[in-house]
Amino acid sequence: MSGGTLTWLAPEDPHPARDAQRNALRHAMAGDRDGWLALWAEDCEIHDPVGVGPFDPDGSGFHGRAGAAAFWEAAIPVHGWDVEVRRSYAAGDSSAQEATFTIGFAEGGGAAIDMVVVYRVDDAGLITSMRAYWEGDRVRLVGPGS
């Protein structure tokens, strides 16, 4: 996996869930699987996207650290990616971000995915839940071959 860029245009006010998301993105972009997995609570759940999607054909999500590791293998190793976070709202134990993820394909070109991602953390700041809301029919092909 090659890295990418994180452009954070949203407020950067400290908040445990917002901080957890930024840390998760940085570890993922660096290809640091172990560092990324260490951010997740033992009983975590990942839904990306919420419902049925390319990484989760039955829509049940990924559960626990083993599920987080399976999600990493399914979704993270892409050929470069860029993330632009435009808005971030934090309250209680959660933070929601509006972002565009642009992923590269090994054969060239890529896809841009607009989404809202909600992170929830526990009292220790570990991620207990990540829910990404995006629609497959709104993914845009970008670059060569699009």
N, C-alpha and C positions, 0 to 999 in steps of 0.2 A: 504494500500500500504506500502510495506517496502522499505527502501532506497537502495542505492547502492553506487557505487564509480564513481567519475569523475576523469579520468586520462587525463591531458592536456599536450600533448607532443609538441604542436604547439607554435609558438611565443606568448608571453603574452603582447606584446606592447599594451598600452591602445588605444582603439578606441571605440567610442560609440556603434557601432553595435556588435563588438566582446564582449564588456563588457555586453551588453544586453543579448547576448546568454548565457554567463557564468552565469549571474544572473538567467535567466530563467531555466537553468539546475539545479542550486542549489536549487531553490524554488521547482521545480518539484520533485527532489530527496528527499527533506525533507517532501514532501506531503503538502506543503504550498500553497494551492489553491488560497487563497486571495492575498498572496504576488506575486504569479505568474501572476494572472490576472491584478494586479496593474502595471505590466510592459508593458501592451499592450495599444496602442492608441485606442480611441473610434471607429475609422474607419479601424481597422486592418483586415488582412486576413491571413488565415492559409491554406496551401496546404501540407498535409503530408499523402501520397506522392502527388507529383504533378500529376494530373489526377485522374482516378478512382483508389480507393484503399479500404482496409478493413474498414476504418473509414469514408469514403466518397464515397459511391457507385455510385453517379452520377458525381463525379469529379468536382463539383462546388466550393469546398472549404468551409471554415467556415469564416463568416464575422461578424465584430463588436465584442464588448465585449461579447455579448450573444453567438456569434459563438465560441469565444475563450473558454467560459465556457462549451459549448457543446463538443468542442474538448477535453478539460480536462477530462470530464466524459467518453468519448469514448476511449481515448488513454493513459492517464497518470496512472490510478490506475492499475498497474500490480504488480505481485508478485516479486518485486526486479528487479533492472536493473543496468547495468554498462555502462558507456560511455567512450570511448577512442577517443579523438580528436587528430589526427595526424598532420593535416595541417590547417592553418588558413590564409586567405588572406583578408585584409581590404582595402577598397578604397571608397572615397565619403561617401555616407550614408549607405553603405552595408558592409557585411562581409560574406565570404563563408568558411565553415569548411568541411574538409573531416574527417569522423568519423565512428566508429562502435558502434551501440547500441546493447547491449545484454540484452534481457528481459527474466525474469523468468516466468514460468507457475506455477500456484497453485498446480497442480498435479505432478510437478517435470519437470526437463529439461527446455529448453528454446529455444530462437531463436536469432541468430546474424544477424544484418542488417547493411550492408555497405551502406553509403550514403554520399551525399554532401548536406549541409544545408545552405541556404542563408537567412540571416536576414537583414532587412532594418529598419532604425529608422528615426524618425522625429527630428526636431531641439531640442526638449526637451529630446531626448534619449529614447522615448517610441517606442516600436516595432510596425511598421506599416505593416510588411509583414514577414512571415516565409514560405519558400518554401523548402521542403525536397525532394530530388531526390533519389529514390531507386526503385528497381525492385523486385516485389513479387516473381518471379521465381528464384531470386538469394539469397533469405533468407535461411540461414542455420540452421537446428535444431542442438542444442548442449545439452550436458549433458545426464542424464538418459533418456532412452526411445527414443533417437535420432537414 
